[in-house]
Amino acid sequence: MRYLPILLAGLLSACASTTPNWDARFGIDTRMVLTQQIMNPGAARNTDPVSGMDGRSARTAYERYQKASVEQQQAATTSGAK
């Protein structure tokens, strides 16, 4: 009987609507992409590489990222097993 208020509070919170939070941002990404296409309709024909990082640096950074991910997974799986 003493758990009844907790149970009722849980049931009432489950009925609360989160839809207004989702509806407030609905379609923002689509509108942003449409606006970018209107601003620069020829962007798909741009053959220039992305500026800011050369290929060698990008590859090294990607390999370091992959290595760190594997090491992190191995540490997580071996540290918890006893």
C-alpha positions as CSV (number, residue, x, y, z in Angstrom):
1,M,0.0,0.0,0.0
2,R,2.8,2.4,0.7
3,Y,4.1,2.0,-2.9
4,L,0.8,3.0,-4.4
5,P,1.6,6.8,-4.6
6,I,4.9,6.0,-6.3
7,L,3.2,3.7,-8.7
8,L,0.5,6.3,-9.5
9,A,3.2,9.0,-10.0
10,G,5.0,6.7,-12.4
11,L,1.9,6.0,-14.4
12,L,1.0,9.7,-14.6
13,S,4.5,10.7,-15.7
14,A,4.3,8.0,-18.4
15,C,1.2,9.8,-19.7
16,A,2.9,13.1,-20.0
17,S,3.3,14.3,-23.6
18,T,6.8,15.0,-25.0
19,T,5.4,15.8,-28.4
20,P,5.5,19.6,-28.1
21,N,9.2,19.4,-27.6
22,W,9.6,17.3,-30.7
23,D,7.1,19.3,-32.7
24,A,9.0,22.6,-32.0
25,R,12.0,21.4,-34.0
26,F,10.2,19.3,-36.6
27,G,11.5,20.0,-40.1
28,I,14.3,22.4,-39.2
29,D,17.0,20.3,-40.9
30,T,14.9,19.9,-44.1
31,R,14.3,23.7,-44.2
32,M,18.1,24.3,-43.6
33,V,19.1,22.0,-46.5
34,L,16.5,23.6,-48.8
35,T,17.8,27.1,-47.9
36,Q,21.4,26.0,-48.6
37,Q,20.4,24.6,-52.0
38,I,18.7,27.9,-52.9
39,M,21.7,29.9,-51.8
40,N,24.2,27.8,-53.9
41,P,22.4,25.6,-56.4
42,G,25.7,24.7,-58.2
43,A,27.4,23.3,-55.0
44,A,27.2,19.7,-56.3
45,R,29.4,20.6,-59.3
46,N,32.2,21.9,-57.1
47,T,35.3,19.7,-57.6
48,D,37.6,21.5,-55.2
49,P,38.7,19.5,-52.2
50,V,37.7,20.5,-48.8
51,S,40.1,23.1,-47.5
52,G,41.7,22.8,-44.1
53,M,43.4,19.4,-44.1
54,D,45.6,17.5,-46.6
55,G,45.1,13.9,-47.3
56,R,48.0,12.6,-45.3
57,S,46.9,14.4,-42.1
58,A,43.3,13.3,-42.6
59,R,44.4,9.7,-43.0
60,T,46.6,9.8,-39.9
61,A,43.9,11.4,-37.8
62,Y,41.4,8.8,-39.0
63,E,43.7,5.9,-38.2
64,R,44.4,7.3,-34.7
65,Y,40.6,7.6,-34.2
66,Q,40.1,4.0,-35.2
67,K,42.9,2.7,-33.0
68,A,41.6,4.6,-30.0
69,S,38.1,3.2,-30.6
70,V,39.4,-0.4,-30.6
71,E,41.6,0.2,-27.5
72,Q,38.6,1.7,-25.7
73,Q,36.4,-1.3,-26.6
74,Q,39.0,-3.8,-25.4
75,A,39.5,-1.9,-22.2
76,A,35.8,-1.8,-21.5
77,T,35.4,-5.6,-22.2
78,T,38.4,-6.8,-20.2
79,S,38.2,-4.5,-17.2
80,G,34.7,-5.6,-16.3
81,A,35.2,-9.4,-16.6
82,K,36.2,-11.2,-13.5
